């Protein structure tokens, strides 16, 4: 009787979390409809502290901080997700080829990976953005270029151990080609580690995007992003603390939540646990 009860308990917990997530999304959607335009300037209400009219206060141009935080969350998370997806696909493909082919291809791809990882991430991003120019599309490309190496190294290491397993040798024996073996037999076995790495890379990418936007090389005004909000409110930190504290808390809380979720996901997907 305990097994069905445990199953029902697990199912009820899953549905409870889904219900909470659904209610949170509905609350955000409702809040979005009543908030003012995040780009609407109202100089008569500039630098107002948090209160009934503006729950998180206003910035130096009288724009509502809460509206800009919510709008900036969409920009920041979309950029980070796009960059992780692009970098993950590229790094996974290169890691598969390097690990499976071996020989000269592996040495060439891994040396390129080592050379890029030797450069500081922020310095590389600054150089590429300075050469390509600021903008959302260029920023996604830059963030992807700074993150593909971790996927490549992880996949290459996993493939080196998987390619000698019995199911890969059996696929060789029945005449399966290299592309089929990599896509049908190796890649599905990498889903767990790749998912965990992508979660942790998402947090790192948010921090890099915030740093670039803070330096003026990321999202350009008047579009709101958390890093840009920090840069715009920096000179008012002594007289209007809310213009930098709330964007900073948003970045810290989001990165912390993603990292904790990644650690939890790693524990759940670890077969030794």
C-alpha positions as CSV (number, residue, x, y, z in Angstrom):
1,X,0.0,0.0,0.0
2,X,2.9,2.3,0.5
3,X,4.0,2.4,-3.1
4,X,0.7,3.8,-4.5
5,X,0.6,6.3,-1.6
6,X,4.1,7.5,-2.4
7,X,3.1,7.8,-6.1
8,X,0.0,9.8,-5.2
9,X,2.1,12.0,-2.9
10,X,4.7,12.7,-5.6
11,X,2.0,13.4,-8.2
12,X,0.2,15.8,-5.8
13,X,3.5,17.7,-5.2
14,X,4.1,17.9,-8.9
15,X,0.6,19.3,-9.5
16,X,0.9,21.7,-6.6
17,X,4.1,23.2,-8.1
18,X,2.4,23.5,-11.5
19,X,-0.5,25.3,-9.9
20,X,1.8,27.7,-8.1
21,X,3.7,28.4,-11.3
22,X,0.4,28.9,-13.2
23,X,-0.9,31.4,-10.6
24,X,2.5,33.2,-10.6
25,X,2.3,33.6,-14.4
26,X,-1.3,34.8,-14.2
27,X,-0.3,37.3,-11.5
28,X,2.6,38.6,-13.7
29,X,0.3,38.9,-16.7
30,X,-2.3,40.8,-14.7
31,X,0.4,43.1,-13.2
32,X,1.8,43.7,-16.7
33,X,-1.6,45.1,-17.9
34,X,-1.9,47.6,-15.1
35,X,1.7,48.9,-15.1
36,X,2.6,52.1,-17.0
37,X,4.6,52.1,-20.1
38,X,8.3,51.4,-19.1
39,X,9.6,54.0,-21.5
40,X,7.1,56.8,-20.6
41,X,9.1,59.8,-19.3
42,X,7.5,61.9,-16.6
43,X,10.0,64.5,-15.3
44,X,7.5,65.8,-12.8
45,X,7.8,62.4,-11.0
46,X,11.5,61.8,-11.3
47,X,13.3,60.0,-8.5
48,X,10.2,59.4,-6.4
49,X,10.8,56.8,-3.6
50,X,8.8,53.6,-3.5
51,X,5.1,54.2,-2.7
52,X,1.5,53.6,-3.7
53,X,1.8,55.3,-7.1
54,X,5.1,53.6,-8.0
55,X,5.8,50.5,-5.9
56,X,9.5,50.5,-6.6
57,X,9.9,54.2,-7.2
58,X,10.9,56.1,-10.4
59,X,14.2,56.7,-12.1
60,X,15.9,59.9,-13.1
61,X,13.5,60.4,-16.0
62,X,10.4,59.6,-14.0
63,X,10.0,56.1,-15.5
64,X,8.3,53.5,-13.3
65,X,11.0,51.1,-11.9
66,X,8.7,48.1,-11.5
67,X,7.5,48.3,-15.1
68,X,11.1,48.6,-16.3
69,X,12.2,45.7,-14.1
70,X,9.6,43.4,-15.6
71,X,10.2,44.6,-19.1
72,X,14.0,44.2,-18.6
73,X,13.5,40.7,-17.2
74,X,12.0,39.7,-20.6
75,X,15.0,41.2,-22.5
76,X,17.6,39.8,-20.2
77,X,16.2,36.3,-20.0
78,X,15.5,36.2,-23.8
79,X,19.1,37.2,-24.5
80,X,20.5,34.7,-22.1
81,X,18.3,31.8,-23.3
82,X,19.1,32.6,-27.0
83,X,22.9,32.7,-26.3
84,X,22.9,29.5,-24.3
85,X,20.9,27.7,-27.0
86,X,23.2,29.0,-29.7
87,X,26.4,28.3,-27.8
88,X,25.1,24.9,-26.7
89,X,24.3,23.7,-30.1
90,X,27.6,24.8,-31.5
91,X,29.7,23.5,-28.6
92,X,27.8,20.2,-28.6
93,X,28.4,19.6,-32.3
94,X,32.1,20.4,-32.0
95,X,32.5,18.2,-28.9
96,X,30.7,15.3,-30.6
97,X,33.0,15.5,-33.7
98,X,36.1,15.9,-31.6
99,X,35.3,13.1,-29.2
100,X,34.1,10.6,-31.8
101,X,36.6,11.3,-34.6
102,X,39.7,11.6,-32.4
103,X,43.1,12.1,-34.0
104,X,43.9,15.4,-35.6
105,X,40.4,16.8,-35.5
106,X,40.2,16.3,-31.7
107,X,43.6,18.0,-31.1
108,X,42.7,20.9,-33.4
109,X,39.3,21.5,-31.9
110,X,40.5,21.1,-28.3
111,X,43.4,23.5,-28.8
112,X,41.0,26.1,-30.2
113,X,38.9,25.6,-27.1
114,X,41.9,25.9,-24.8
115,X,43.0,29.1,-26.5
116,X,39.6,30.7,-26.1
117,X,39.2,29.6,-22.5
118,X,42.6,31.2,-21.7
119,X,41.1,34.6,-22.5
120,X,39.0,36.2,-19.7
121,X,35.3,36.0,-20.7
122,X,34.5,39.7,-20.2
123,X,37.6,40.8,-22.1
124,X,36.7,38.6,-25.0
125,X,33.1,39.9,-25.0
126,X,34.4,43.5,-24.9
127,X,36.6,42.9,-27.9
128,X,33.9,41.3,-30.0
129,X,31.2,43.8,-29.1
130,X,33.6,46.7,-29.8
131,X,34.4,45.2,-33.2
132,X,30.8,44.2,-34.1
133,X,29.0,47.1,-32.4
134,X,26.3,47.1,-29.7
135,X,22.9,45.7,-30.3
136,X,20.7,42.8,-29.2
137,X,21.5,40.4,-32.1
138,X,25.3,41.1,-31.8
139,X,25.0,40.6,-28.0
140,X,23.5,37.2,-28.4
141,X,26.3,36.2,-30.8
142,X,28.9,37.5,-28.4
143,X,27.4,35.7,-25.4
144,X,27.3,32.4,-27.4
145,X,30.9,32.8,-28.4
146,X,31.9,33.1,-24.8
147,X,30.0,30.0,-23.7
148,X,30.4,27.3,-26.4
149,X,33.7,26.1,-25.0
150,X,32.2,24.6,-21.9
151,X,29.7,22.6,-23.9
152,X,32.5,21.3,-26.2
153,X,34.7,20.2,-23.4
154,X,31.9,18.4,-21.5
155,X,30.6,16.6,-24.6
156,X,34.1,15.6,-25.8
157,X,34.9,14.1,-22.4
158,X,31.6,12.2,-22.3
159,X,31.9,10.9,-25.9
160,X,35.5,9.6,-25.2
161,X,34.0,7.3,-22.6
162,X,30.8,6.4,-24.4
163,X,32.3,5.5,-27.8
164,X,33.8,2.3,-26.3
165,X,30.5,1.1,-24.8
166,X,28.8,-2.0,-26.1
167,X,25.9,-0.2,-27.7
168,X,28.2,1.9,-29.8
169,X,30.3,-1.2,-30.8
170,X,27.0,-3.0,-31.8
171,X,26.0,0.0,-33.9
172,X,29.4,-0.2,-35.7
173,X,28.9,-3.9,-36.2
174,X,25.6,-3.5,-38.0
175,X,27.1,-0.9,-40.3
176,X,25.7,2.4,-38.8
177,X,27.5,5.5,-40.1
178,X,29.3,8.0,-37.8
179,X,26.5,10.6,-38.1
180,X,23.8,8.1,-37.1
181,X,25.9,6.8,-34.2
182,X,26.5,10.4,-32.9
183,X,22.9,11.5,-33.3
184,X,21.0,8.3,-32.4
185,X,23.3,6.7,-29.8
186,X,25.7,9.2,-28.3
187,X,23.7,12.4,-28.1
188,X,20.7,11.0,-26.2
189,X,23.1,9.8,-23.5
190,X,24.4,13.4,-23.1
191,X,21.0,14.9,-22.4
192,X,21.3,15.0,-18.6
193,X,24.8,16.5,-18.3
194,X,23.9,19.0,-21.1
195,X,20.7,20.1,-19.3
196,X,22.6,20.7,-16.1
197,X,25.4,22.6,-17.8
198,X,22.8,24.7,-19.8
199,X,21.1,25.7,-16.5
200,X,24.4,26.9,-14.9
201,X,25.5,28.6,-18.1
202,X,22.2,30.5,-18.1
203,X,23.1,32.1,-14.8
204,X,26.6,33.0,-16.0
205,X,25.3,34.5,-19.2
206,X,22.9,36.7,-17.3
207,X,25.8,38.1,-15.3
208,X,27.9,38.7,-18.5
209,X,25.0,40.4,-20.2
210,X,24.4,42.6,-17.2
211,X,28.1,43.6,-17.1
212,X,28.2,44.4,-20.9
213,X,25.0,46.5,-20.6
214,X,26.4,48.3,-17.6
215,X,29.4,49.2,-19.6
216,X,27.2,50.5,-22.5
217,X,28.1,47.7,-24.9
218,X,25.0,45.6,-24.5
219,X,21.3,46.6,-24.7
220,X,21.0,50.2,-25.8
221,X,18.6,52.9,-24.4
222,X,15.7,53.4,-24.1
223,X,15.3,49.6,-24.0
224,X,15.3,48.4,-20.4
225,X,17.7,45.7,-19.1
226,X,18.9,45.1,-15.6
227,X,22.5,46.0,-16.3
228,X,21.5,49.1,-18.2
229,X,19.3,50.2,-15.2
230,X,22.3,49.8,-12.9
231,X,24.4,52.0,-15.1
232,X,21.7,54.7,-15.4
233,X,21.1,54.9,-11.7
234,X,24.7,54.7,-10.5
235,X,25.2,58.4,-10.0
236,X,22.0,58.6,-7.9
237,X,22.9,55.8,-5.5
238,X,23.5,58.3,-2.6
239,X,20.2,60.2,-3.0
240,X,17.9,57.6,-4.6
241,X,19.0,54.1,-3.5
242,X,16.1,52.3,-5.1
243,X,17.3,53.0,-8.7
244,X,20.2,50.6,-8.2
245,X,19.1,48.4,-5.3
246,X,16.1,46.8,-7.0
247,X,17.9,46.0,-10.4
248,X,20.8,44.6,-8.4
249,X,18.5,42.4,-6.3
250,X,16.7,41.2,-9.4
251,X,20.0,40.0,-10.9
252,X,21.2,38.4,-7.7
253,X,17.9,36.6,-7.0
254,X,17.6,35.3,-10.5
255,X,21.2,34.0,-10.7
256,X,20.8,32.4,-7.2
257,X,17.5,30.7,-8.1
258,X,19.0,29.4,-11.4
259,X,22.1,28.1,-9.7
260,X,20.1,26.4,-6.9
261,X,17.8,24.9,-9.6
262,X,20.8,23.6,-11.5
263,X,22.3,22.0,-8.4
264,X,18.9,20.4,-7.7
265,X,18.6,19.1,-11.3
266,X,22.2,17.7,-11.1
267,X,21.3,15.8,-8.0
268,X,18.1,14.4,-9.5
269,X,19.9,13.3,-12.8
270,X,22.9,11.8,-11.0
271,X,22.5,8.0,-11.3
272,X,24.7,7.5,-8.2
273,X,22.1,9.2,-6.1
